[in-house]
Amino acid sequence: MKNTTTKIMVVDDEIGICKNVEKILAKNNYTVVHTQSAKKALEMMKKDEYSLLISDIVMPEMNGLELLKNVAKDLPGLKTIMMTGYASTNTAVKAIRLGALDYIPKPFTPDELRTAINKALSGELTARGITDQERDAIETMDVEIDFGTEAASNLVKPDAEPPAQDKQETAEFFCPVGNMSCDVMEKLGATCKTGLNKNYCPKLKAKKSKEANATSAFNPKTMIGIDQPFDYNEVVAVTGPEYVRYLDRDGFAFLPYEELKKVNPTKAGKISSVVSESKNILVVDDEVSVNNNIRKILGKNGFTVDQAVTKEEAVEKINQLNYKLVLLDLRMPGVAGLELLESIAKAQPFARVIIITGYASIQTAIESARIGAVDYLPKPFTPDELREVTDRAYALAV
């Protein structure tokens, strides 16, 4: 006999996924209703009561993030879980901020799905509360792919099959951002939008690497160091061309800063910007070069930027000064997991936190958003990407 008190709505434009999920949940005696249209699902949920919504993200007509926004507005309190075959840190953070209790990348096993549902229905997972202003400011994604070409059988795994991640990580074109092999996108005849915009596509990187190997000479006009992903013109605008000439291939100067000022005192003296005290930001990263470059870039936009390169220094500044915005590196010496983010959330609950990391993963994006991070910026990033994410987060600061 079915459990009529627990009614679950499943939304996915792939009918095979809908039926597979229904089959999995039928073993737990849930009442399952499915549809291939997010708009239709919204209409159905307004007419009848449901305990949980499980929705795909990439769908035509209305995508899953748009559906989440509408649910928050019209059906507050409805528990939601998102699932997607095109997982990214970007959509993971957005989904959690929009109220999703969990975010499940496809392919998933029946046990993985059941575990997420049990946690959601039992109250173990709680939705992240945000203001209407924040919710309205979150942009829903626009993924340019061909719909309906991925076989549903490839997106729901049987219990006995080992987790696909173990296999994918050894693949030639495994993508750490999407946590999947690019073979999936190859079948679709496309490259994901995140891969194109963030320059993270392993196929594109392989091609660029091959082209780069054609010449071994260091070209400062192409890149200034691994941890300084800023182009030649950005650096020259602050320091002058002489500074770049004294950089080695890792982005470190051969001459001390005081001597570099003598090389071009007019330009080098402009590194320190006169900024407004009200636009205060803390950058926490154990790489001094990263801190310095973020300070230089955001200083041009009128921000006062403090820096911390150790856990102890970060905790001290967080406890002593109020910051409207914190840019936080995830992996630092002496920091266990997300403890520093948790300390910031506790000491300064109104501060907006942006995660900056060279070790991006779907899981850390989910957990960061649950604790309160408003955005997640994988390294390397461009100055424009840094300015965009900073301006967006600062606009929400109290």
Helices and strands as residue ranges (DSSP letters): E 3-11, H 15-26, E 30-35, H 38-47, E 52-56, H 64-74, E 79-84, H 89-97, E 102-105, H 110-122, H 132-137, G 152-154, H 164-168, E 174-175, E 180-181, H 183-188, H 193-198, H 202-212, H 232-239, H 241-245, H 257-263, H 265-268, E 280-284, H 288-299, E 304-308, H 311-320, E 325-329, H 339-347, E 352-357, H 362-371, E 375-378, H 383-394
